[in-house]
Amino acid sequence: MRMRRYAARMPILSLLLALAPPAQPALERGVLAEINFARTQPRAYAEKLREYRTHFRGKIVYYPGNPNGLRTEEGVKAVDEAIRFLEKQEPLAPIEASRLLAHAARDHVAEQGPTGATGHFSENGANPRDRVQRRGGGIYVAEVITYGPPSAVEVVRQLIVDDAVPGRGHRKTLFAAEMRYAGVACGAHKGYRVMCVAELGRNPDGHP
């Protein structure tokens, strides 16, 4: 029964992939590299955030490459909290790339990019675990998404600072020691110009 349902969805998935926004492999590689820089050298990454902090004027940050400024909810408060976290964080093993997880991430970019949708749920209600399972993987995965940041540095910084996100869930996911594999997919987004999705797992296929 499960196989019949999956097979019925394949033409739709194929259509979504055909209409998918173009992949951005350099950005995707850069995001994974920047995540690993933060995981393996958290104190060095904290120094980067200290420099970033100097560009704030109130709750608006005018960093190089963004002369119009970016409005934040918390201002330097979230940056300072991230710096304190990083100073206490022990270095972690780097995350390895997973092709299966990257395919699942790209499925989400393919769906949301052309429509401008946001969030972790697909239009049909599927969640990250469902998307990984459809690619042949397991349910032991976590997903982080950014909408708008155009560079790897900005993508990862947004996830680590986690401005206005209760519990700093994105940061916790990136620094979860058990997460050893990830697949990253980035592409055009109708509303925010660019989006990046990262699926992280304990194993390269999302199984325990």
Residue pairs with C-beta under 8 A, 6 or more apart in sequence:
6 134
9 134
13 107
13 134
16 107
16 110
16 111
17 106
17 107
17 110
19 110
19 114
20 106
20 109
20 110
20 113
20 114
20 187
21 109
21 110
21 113
21 114
21 187
21 188
21 189
22 187
22 188
23 106
23 185
23 186
23 187
24 186
24 187
24 194
27 151
27 152
27 155
27 186
27 194
27 196
28 102
28 184
28 185
28 186
28 196
29 184
30 151
30 152
30 153
31 152
31 155
31 156
31 184
31 186
31 196
31 198
32 95
32 97
32 182
32 184
32 198
33 152
34 152
34 153
34 155
34 156
35 95
35 156
35 174
35 182
35 198
36 94
36 95
37 44
37 45
38 45
38 86
38 156
38 160
38 174
38 175
39 91
39 92
39 93
39 94
39 95
39 174
39 175
40 91
40 92
40 93
40 94
41 91
42 86
42 87
42 89
42 90
42 91
42 175
43 86
43 87
45 86
45 160
46 82
46 83
46 86
46 87
48 157
49 79
49 82
49 83
49 86
49 157
49 160
49 161
50 83
52 61
52 63
52 79
52 157
53 76
53 79
53 80
53 83
55 61
55 62
55 63
55 64
56 72
56 75
56 76
56 79
57 69
58 75
59 71
59 72
59 73
59 74
59 75
60 69
60 70
60 71
60 72
61 69
61 70
61 72
62 68
62 69
62 70
63 70
65 151
72 78
72 163
72 164
73 163
73 164
74 163
74 164
78 161
78 162
78 163
78 164
79 161
81 168
82 160
82 161
82 162
82 168
82 171
85 168
85 171
86 160
89 175
92 175
92 177
93 177
93 180
95 179
95 180
95 181
95 182
95 200
96 180
96 181
96 182
96 204
97 181
97 182
97 183
97 184
98 181
98 182
98 183
98 199
98 201
98 204
98 205
99 183
99 204
100 132
100 135
100 136
100 137
100 183
100 204
100 205
100 206
101 132
101 137
101 141
101 181
101 182
101 183
101 199
101 200
101 201
101 204
101 205
101 206
102 183
102 184
102 185
102 199
103 135
103 183
104 128
104 131
104 132
104 134
104 135
104 137
104 141
104 183
104 199
104 206
105 143
105 183
105 184
105 185
105 197
105 198
105 199
106 183
106 185
106 187
106 197
107 131
107 134
107 135
108 122
108 128
108 131
108 143
108 145
108 185
108 197
109 185
109 186
109 187
109 195
109 196
109 197
110 187
111 117
111 122
111 123
112 118
112 189
112 195
113 187
113 188
113 189
113 190
113 195
114 190
115 123
115 190
116 189
116 190
116 191
116 192
117 123
118 145
118 147
118 191
118 192
119 145
120 127
120 128
120 143
120 145
121 127
122 130
122 131
126 134
128 141
128 142
128 143
128 199
129 138
129 139
129 141
129 206
131 199
132 138
132 139
132 141
132 199
132 201
132 206
133 139
133 206
136 205
137 201
137 205
137 206
137 207
138 201
138 203
138 205
138 206
138 207
138 208
139 206
140 201
140 202
140 203
140 206
140 207
140 208
141 199
141 200
141 201
141 206
142 173
142 176
142 179
142 199
142 200
142 201
143 197
143 198
143 199
143 200
144 159
144 170
144 173
144 174
144 197
144 198
144 200
145 195
145 196
145 197
145 198
146 155
146 158
146 159
146 195
146 196
147 189
147 191
147 192
147 194
147 195
148 192
148 193
148 194
148 195
149 155
149 157
149 158
149 194
149 196
150 193
150 194
155 186
155 196
156 174
158 170
159 170
159 171
159 174
160 170
160 171
160 174
161 171
162 168
162 169
162 170
162 171
173 179
173 200
174 200
176 200
178 202
179 200
179 201
179 202
180 201
180 202
180 203
181 200
181 201
181 202
181 203
181 204
182 198
182 199
182 200
182 201
183 198
183 199
184 196
184 197
184 198
185 196
185 197
185 198
186 194
186 195
186 196
186 197
187 194
187 195
188 194
188 195
189 195
199 206
202 208
